[in-house]
Amino acid sequence: MKKKKQVRNPEKTRERILKAATKLFTRSGYEGTSLREIVTETGINKRMIYHYFGDKRGLYQAIFVREWSELKTWLDKAMQVNLESTGNIRDLLVKFVAVFFDFLAEHQHFTRLMMWDGLEGGEISRSTWKEIRGPLFIQTEFLIQEAQKE
């Protein structure tokens, strides 16, 4: 009998690791989650975590970058649609806040991850400031200031 050749799918493997690690980090935080648990949950070889993410911290940071990036995508899309339909800054701010809370309602794990990170010192959140969180903060600050002027 011929053995079926295994087809590798790097994106699928990477996504499987991210999904399992998100679930485990959400439940137990960074300190309470071991690489062994992630390996067991995914059924992949431990070296694949090192290959894709460098180490456990790199994996944890990748989860935060992915979540913040998805929030940014949601907000950017909502702002673009509403900017085209209205010039009213107050309406944009209201929509921005509504989309933010819709995101949190749909991504409850994101809130838990943020809470865990805060309890564990906030290092990962701070490390994403320049590339993702800062620009979102500036965008939010701008909307608030413009709405105040209006």
C-alpha positions in Angstrom: 0.0 0.0 0.0 1.2 3.5 -0.9 1.3 6.0 1.9 -0.6 9.2 1.1 1.7 12.2 0.9 0.9 14.9 3.4 0.3 18.2 1.8 1.7 21.1 3.9 -0.3 24.3 4.3 1.7 26.9 6.2 -1.1 29.4 6.4 -3.5 26.8 7.8 -1.0 25.6 10.3 -0.2 29.1 11.4 -3.9 29.9 11.8 -4.5 26.7 13.7 -1.7 27.7 16.2 -3.1 31.2 16.5 -6.7 30.0 17.1 -5.7 27.4 19.7 -3.3 29.8 21.5 -5.9 32.5 21.6 -8.3 30.1 23.3 -5.8 29.0 25.8 -4.3 32.5 26.5 -7.9 33.8 26.9 -8.6 31.2 29.5 -5.4 31.3 31.5 -3.3 34.3 30.4 0.3 34.3 29.2 1.8 33.0 32.5 -0.9 30.4 32.9 -0.5 28.9 29.5 2.4 26.6 28.5 3.7 25.8 25.1 3.0 22.1 25.9 -0.8 23.0 26.2 -0.7 24.8 22.9 1.1 21.9 21.2 -1.4 19.4 22.7 -4.4 21.6 21.6 -3.1 22.0 18.0 -1.6 18.6 17.5 1.4 20.2 15.8 5.1 19.9 16.5 6.5 22.4 19.0 9.1 23.5 16.6 6.4 24.9 14.3 5.6 27.5 17.0 9.2 28.6 17.0 9.3 28.5 13.2 6.2 30.8 12.8 6.5 33.0 16.0 10.0 32.7 17.4 8.8 31.8 20.9 5.8 31.9 23.2 6.1 35.7 23.6 6.1 36.1 19.8 3.0 34.0 19.5 1.3 36.0 22.2 2.2 39.2 20.5 1.0 37.9 17.1 -2.4 37.3 18.7 -2.6 40.9 20.0 -1.4 42.3 16.6 -4.0 40.2 14.8 -6.8 41.3 17.2 -5.9 45.0 17.1 -5.5 44.8 13.3 -9.0 43.3 13.0 -10.4 46.0 15.2 -8.7 48.6 13.0 -10.1 47.0 9.9 -13.6 47.1 11.3 -13.3 50.8 12.3 -11.7 51.9 9.0 -14.4 50.2 7.0 -17.2 51.8 9.1 -15.5 55.2 8.9 -15.1 55.0 5.1 -18.8 54.0 4.6 -20.0 56.7 6.9 -17.7 59.4 5.6 -19.2 58.9 2.2 -22.7 59.1 3.5 -22.4 61.9 6.0 -20.1 64.8 6.6 -21.3 65.1 10.2 -18.4 64.4 12.6 -20.8 63.6 15.5 -22.4 60.8 13.5 -18.9 59.5 12.6 -18.0 59.5 16.3 -21.2 57.7 17.3 -20.6 55.1 14.6 -17.0 54.7 15.7 -18.0 54.0 19.3 -20.8 51.7 18.1 -18.5 49.7 15.9 -15.9 49.5 18.7 -18.5 48.0 21.1 -19.9 45.7 18.4 -16.3 44.4 17.9 -15.9 43.8 21.7 -19.3 42.0 21.8 -18.3 39.7 18.9 -14.7 39.2 20.1 -15.1 38.7 23.8 -11.8 36.9 23.9 -10.1 40.2 23.0 -11.4 41.8 26.1 -10.2 38.9 28.2 -6.8 39.0 26.5 -6.5 42.7 27.3 -7.5 42.1 30.9 -4.9 39.3 31.2 -2.2 41.4 29.7 -3.0 44.3 32.1 -2.9 41.9 35.1 0.4 40.6 33.9 2.0 44.0 33.4 0.8 45.2 30.0 4.0 44.6 28.2 2.4 43.1 25.1 -0.1 45.9 24.8 2.6 48.5 25.1 4.7 46.7 22.4 1.8 47.1 19.9 1.5 50.9 20.5 3.5 52.2 17.7 2.2 50.0 14.9 -1.4 49.6 15.8 -2.8 51.0 19.1 -1.2 54.5 18.7 -2.8 55.2 15.3 -6.2 54.0 16.6 -5.8 56.3 19.6 -4.9 59.2 17.4 -7.9 58.5 15.1 -10.2 58.3 18.2 -8.7 61.5 19.7 -9.2 63.3 16.4 -12.9 62.3 16.1 -13.5 63.4 19.7 -11.8 66.8 19.3 -13.6 67.5 16.0 -16.9 66.5 17.6 -16.2 68.9 20.5 -15.5 71.7 18.1 -18.7 71.0 16.2 
